[in-house]
Amino acid sequence: MRLIQIIFFLAFSTGCAAQQYALHSQYIFNLFMINPAYAGARDALSTNLSYRTQWVGFEGAPTTQTFSIHSPVKKQNTSLGMLIQNDIIGARQNTYAAVTYAYKLKIKRREYISFGLQGGIMNYYYNWSKLDYERPNDPAAYFDNGSTWLPNFDFGIMYLSPRSYIGFSATSLNGAKINSNAASDARLDMHLNFMAGKVYDINKEISLKPSLLIRSAMEGPMQFDANMGALINNTLWVTATYRYKFGMVYSAHCTVLNRLNIGYAYDLALNGLLAKQSGTHEIFLGYDFNVYRLKSISPKYF
């Protein structure tokens, strides 16, 4: 539990900042995970499930389960969505449920700008008895468990066309306090995300999609993912990602009949802190229901 203890120390020490949100690698196939403005972009009732187990080999390492659903509203320039996520790391469990509203402002026939607002409620639960304390007088040691409910609001904006996208999102706009413990003033720090991607055809069988995601906390460090994906025969995506100050991510994603999406990602850490773990695995499953019998803007690209 030594690594998990370090993470908790960073997360709850006054004046320190730490990653407060679950990390994903399969977001490149479901941008709704990181930007509410993506809601309805597939012109279908899009459902997605993902399971991530991180740093395999470490006791108390993070695991994350995510379900999302979003769809355009027929004959309107609006979309609706919902996101449910359960994130566990050591003694902390964070369960989040939110609903999304997005509005599309059309630029051309197949190009538009989308504005998305997401709001929901989080439950932070702590079982302090799972931690070992080096100092017996640590204030957290006197709390057997704790549960905190707090509201959360996110905002996003995206430009989307059939072969490209660019967007920005901001999470935890309200900066709610995480813990009722008087010894801690830990809050949800606002996080900013910038994303962009574009598809290029090499020939009839192969297309390439370079993309970028930049993450930054208002009071924390910046991290970025540089992705290069190759689409083979309009069916199989193979993607390599360089994650700044972490290592590499390798993923594969298969689309069946333009509706069923199956993906797998493996995160390979190359830094010293995580050198002894066995990697991170993430599984993705999605299905697009064509309830409105619409033709998707980009069914195979993003």
C-alpha positions as CSV (number, residue, x, y, z in Angstrom):
1,M,0.0,0.0,0.0
2,R,3.0,2.3,0.0
3,L,2.3,3.8,-3.4
4,I,-1.4,4.3,-2.5
5,Q,-0.4,6.0,0.8
6,I,1.7,8.5,-1.2
7,I,-1.2,9.2,-3.5
8,F,-3.5,9.8,-0.5
9,F,-1.0,12.1,1.2
10,L,-0.8,14.2,-2.0
11,A,-4.5,14.3,-2.4
12,F,-5.4,15.4,1.1
13,S,-2.5,17.5,2.3
14,T,-3.4,21.2,2.5
15,G,-1.9,23.1,-0.4
16,C,-1.1,20.1,-2.6
17,A,-2.8,19.1,-5.8
18,A,-3.3,15.6,-7.2
19,Q,-5.1,13.9,-10.0
20,Q,-8.7,13.8,-8.9
21,Y,-10.3,12.1,-11.9
22,A,-10.1,8.7,-13.4
23,L,-7.7,8.4,-16.3
24,H,-8.9,6.8,-19.6
25,S,-7.1,5.5,-22.7
26,Q,-10.2,4.6,-24.7
27,Y,-11.4,8.2,-24.9
28,I,-10.1,8.3,-28.5
29,F,-13.2,6.2,-29.4
30,N,-15.6,7.9,-27.1
31,L,-14.8,11.6,-26.7
32,F,-17.9,12.0,-24.5
33,M,-15.8,10.7,-21.6
34,I,-13.8,14.0,-21.6
35,N,-16.1,16.5,-23.3
36,P,-19.9,16.9,-22.8
37,A,-20.1,18.8,-26.1
38,Y,-19.5,15.5,-27.9
39,A,-23.0,14.3,-27.0
40,G,-25.0,13.3,-30.0
41,A,-22.0,13.5,-32.4
42,R,-22.5,10.0,-33.7
43,D,-26.1,10.7,-34.9
44,A,-27.3,7.6,-33.0
45,L,-28.3,6.5,-29.5
46,S,-24.7,5.7,-28.5
47,T,-24.1,3.4,-25.5
48,N,-20.6,2.7,-24.1
49,L,-19.1,0.6,-21.4
50,S,-15.5,0.5,-20.2
51,Y,-13.5,-1.2,-17.5
52,R,-10.0,-0.2,-16.5
53,T,-7.7,-1.8,-14.1
54,Q,-4.6,0.3,-13.5
55,W,-1.0,-0.6,-12.2
56,V,-1.7,-4.3,-12.0
57,G,0.4,-5.8,-9.3
58,F,0.0,-2.9,-6.7
59,E,-2.3,-3.5,-3.8
60,G,-5.1,-1.0,-3.8
61,A,-4.4,0.2,-7.4
62,P,-7.1,2.1,-9.2
63,T,-10.0,0.4,-11.0
64,T,-12.6,2.3,-13.0
65,Q,-16.0,1.3,-14.5
66,T,-17.8,3.8,-16.8
67,F,-21.1,3.7,-18.6
68,S,-22.3,6.5,-20.9
69,I,-25.2,7.0,-23.2
70,H,-26.0,10.0,-25.5
71,S,-28.1,10.8,-28.5
72,P,-29.3,13.7,-30.6
73,V,-32.9,14.8,-30.2
74,K,-34.8,14.3,-33.4
75,K,-35.5,17.4,-35.5
76,Q,-33.8,19.6,-33.0
77,N,-30.3,21.0,-32.7
78,T,-29.9,19.5,-29.2
79,S,-28.5,16.4,-27.7
80,L,-28.9,14.6,-24.3
81,G,-26.6,12.3,-22.5
82,M,-25.8,10.6,-19.2
83,L,-22.6,9.4,-17.6
84,I,-22.1,7.0,-14.7
85,Q,-18.7,6.3,-13.3
86,N,-17.3,4.3,-10.3
87,D,-13.6,4.9,-9.5
88,I,-11.8,3.1,-6.7
89,I,-8.3,3.7,-5.5
90,G,-7.1,2.3,-2.2
91,A,-9.4,3.4,0.6
92,R,-11.3,5.9,-1.6
93,Q,-14.3,5.2,-3.8
94,N,-15.8,7.9,-6.0
95,T,-19.2,7.3,-7.7
96,Y,-20.4,9.9,-10.1
97,A,-23.7,10.3,-12.0
98,A,-24.4,13.2,-14.4
99,V,-26.7,14.3,-17.1
100,T,-25.7,16.3,-20.2
101,Y,-27.3,18.8,-22.5
102,A,-25.6,19.9,-25.7
103,Y,-26.7,22.5,-28.3
104,K,-25.4,22.4,-31.9
105,L,-24.8,25.5,-34.0
106,K,-24.5,24.5,-37.6
107,I,-21.8,26.0,-39.8
108,K,-22.2,24.0,-42.9
109,R,-24.2,20.9,-43.9
110,R,-21.9,18.5,-42.0
111,E,-20.0,20.9,-39.8
112,Y,-21.1,22.4,-36.5
113,I,-20.0,23.8,-33.2
114,S,-21.4,22.1,-30.1
115,F,-21.8,23.5,-26.6
116,G,-22.3,21.1,-23.8
117,L,-23.1,21.4,-20.1
118,Q,-23.0,18.5,-17.7
119,G,-24.2,18.4,-14.1
120,G,-24.4,15.7,-11.5
121,I,-23.7,14.5,-8.1
122,M,-20.6,12.7,-6.7
123,N,-20.2,10.5,-3.7
124,Y,-16.7,10.4,-2.2
125,Y,-16.4,7.5,0.3
126,Y,-13.4,6.8,2.4
127,N,-12.6,3.8,4.5
128,W,-9.6,5.1,6.5
129,S,-9.1,1.7,8.3
130,K,-7.7,0.3,5.0
131,L,-4.6,2.6,5.4
132,D,-1.5,2.1,7.5
133,Y,-0.4,5.3,9.3
134,E,3.3,6.0,10.0
135,R,2.1,8.6,12.5
136,P,-0.4,7.4,15.1
137,N,-1.6,11.0,15.6
138,D,-2.5,11.5,11.9
139,P,-5.9,13.3,12.0
140,A,-7.3,11.0,9.3
141,A,-6.7,7.9,11.5
142,Y,-9.5,9.0,13.9
143,F,-12.2,8.6,11.2
144,D,-13.3,5.0,10.6
145,N,-15.0,6.0,7.3
146,G,-16.6,9.0,5.7
147,S,-19.1,9.7,2.9
148,T,-19.5,13.1,1.2
149,W,-22.1,14.0,-1.4
150,L,-21.3,17.0,-3.6
151,P,-22.5,18.6,-6.8
152,N,-20.3,18.9,-9.8
153,F,-20.6,20.8,-13.1
154,D,-18.6,20.6,-16.3
155,F,-18.6,22.5,-19.6
156,G,-17.4,21.8,-23.1
157,I,-17.2,23.2,-26.6
158,M,-16.3,21.3,-29.8
159,Y,-16.0,21.9,-33.5
160,L,-16.9,18.7,-35.4
161,S,-16.7,17.9,-39.1
162,P,-16.7,14.4,-40.8
163,R,-12.9,14.1,-40.6
164,S,-11.7,16.5,-37.9
165,Y,-12.5,17.8,-34.5
166,I,-11.1,20.4,-32.0
167,G,-12.5,21.0,-28.5
168,F,-12.1,22.3,-25.0
169,S,-13.6,21.2,-21.7
170,A,-13.5,22.4,-18.1
171,T,-14.5,20.1,-15.2
172,S,-15.6,20.9,-11.7
173,L,-16.5,24.5,-12.3
174,N,-17.9,24.8,-8.8
175,G,-14.8,23.6,-6.9
176,A,-16.8,21.6,-4.3
177,K,-15.1,20.5,-1.1
178,I,-14.3,16.8,-1.1
179,N,-13.9,16.0,2.6
180,S,-15.9,17.0,5.6
181,N,-12.8,16.3,7.8
182,A,-11.8,19.6,9.5
183,A,-8.1,18.6,9.1
184,S,-8.4,18.8,5.3
185,D,-9.5,21.5,2.8
186,A,-9.3,19.2,-0.2
187,R,-11.5,20.4,-3.1
188,L,-12.3,19.4,-6.6
189,D,-9.8,21.5,-8.6
190,M,-10.9,22.7,-12.0
191,H,-9.3,20.6,-14.8
192,L,-8.9,21.8,-18.4
193,N,-8.8,19.6,-21.4
194,F,-7.9,20.5,-25.0
195,M,-8.4,17.9,-27.7
196,A,-7.9,17.8,-31.5
197,G,-7.7,15.2,-34.3
198,K,-7.9,14.9,-38.0
199,V,-8.2,11.9,-40.5
200,Y,-6.1,11.6,-43.6
201,D,-6.6,8.9,-46.3
202,I,-3.4,7.2,-47.4
203,N,-5.1,4.9,-49.8
204,K,-8.4,2.9,-50.1
205,E,-7.4,0.5,-47.3
206,I,-5.6,2.8,-44.8
207,S,-6.4,6.1,-43.1
208,L,-4.3,7.8,-40.4
209,K,-5.6,9.9,-37.5
210,P,-3.2,11.9,-35.5
211,S,-4.8,13.4,-32.4
212,L,-3.8,15.2,-29.2
213,L,-5.2,15.6,-25.7
214,I,-3.7,18.1,-23.3
215,R,-4.8,17.9,-19.6
216,S,-4.1,20.6,-17.0
217,A,-5.2,21.2,-13.5
218,M,-5.6,24.8,-12.4
219,E,-3.1,24.3,-9.6
220,G,-1.3,21.2,-10.9
221,P,1.0,19.9,-13.6
222,M,0.2,19.5,-17.3
223,Q,0.0,16.2,-19.1
224,F,-0.6,15.4,-22.8
225,D,-1.3,12.4,-25.0
226,A,0.0,12.3,-28.6
227,N,-1.9,9.7,-30.5
228,M,-1.4,8.2,-34.0
229,G,-4.1,5.8,-35.2
230,A,-4.3,3.7,-38.3
231,L,-7.6,2.6,-39.7
232,I,-7.4,-0.6,-41.8
233,N,-10.1,-1.6,-44.3
234,N,-12.6,0.7,-42.5
235,T,-12.8,-1.9,-39.7
236,L,-9.8,-2.1,-37.4
237,W,-8.1,0.8,-35.6
238,V,-4.5,0.3,-34.3
239,T,-3.3,3.2,-32.2
240,A,0.0,4.1,-30.4
241,T,0.0,6.9,-27.8
242,Y,2.9,8.7,-26.1
243,R,1.7,9.9,-22.7
244,Y,4.0,12.6,-21.3
245,K,6.0,11.6,-18.2
246,F,4.4,8.2,-18.2
247,G,5.2,6.0,-21.2
248,M,3.2,4.4,-24.0
249,V,-0.3,3.3,-24.6
250,Y,-1.2,0.7,-27.3
251,S,-4.8,0.1,-28.3
252,A,-6.9,-1.8,-30.9
253,H,-10.5,-1.0,-31.8
254,C,-12.8,-3.0,-34.1
255,T,-16.0,-1.7,-35.6
256,V,-18.5,-4.4,-36.7
257,L,-21.3,-3.4,-39.2
258,N,-20.7,0.2,-38.3
259,R,-22.6,-0.2,-35.0
260,L,-20.7,-2.5,-32.6
261,N,-17.4,-1.2,-31.2
262,I,-14.9,-3.4,-29.3
263,G,-11.7,-2.0,-28.0
264,Y,-8.7,-2.8,-25.8
265,A,-5.9,-0.7,-24.5
266,Y,-2.6,-1.5,-22.7
267,D,-0.7,1.2,-20.8
268,L,3.0,0.6,-20.6
269,A,4.7,2.7,-17.9
270,L,8.3,3.7,-18.6
271,N,9.0,5.9,-15.6
272,G,10.8,4.7,-12.4
273,L,7.8,4.9,-10.0
274,L,5.8,2.3,-11.9
275,A,8.6,0.2,-13.2
276,K,7.6,-2.9,-11.1
277,Q,3.9,-3.0,-12.0
278,S,2.4,-5.2,-14.8
279,G,0.7,-2.5,-16.8
280,T,-2.8,-1.2,-17.2
281,H,-5.6,-2.8,-19.1
282,E,-8.7,-1.2,-20.4
283,I,-11.6,-2.8,-22.2
284,F,-14.2,-0.9,-24.2
285,L,-17.6,-2.0,-25.6
286,G,-20.1,0.2,-27.4
287,Y,-23.1,0.0,-29.6
288,D,-24.8,2.7,-31.7
289,F,-28.6,2.3,-32.1
290,N,-29.9,4.0,-35.2
291,V,-33.2,4.9,-33.6
292,Y,-33.7,7.9,-35.8
293,R,-32.5,6.2,-39.0
294,L,-29.9,8.9,-39.5
295,K,-26.6,8.7,-41.3
296,S,-23.8,9.2,-38.8
297,I,-21.4,12.2,-39.3
298,S,-18.3,10.1,-38.6
299,P,-19.2,6.5,-37.7
300,K,-15.7,5.1,-38.1
301,Y,-13.4,8.0,-37.3
302,F,-14.2,9.3,-33.8
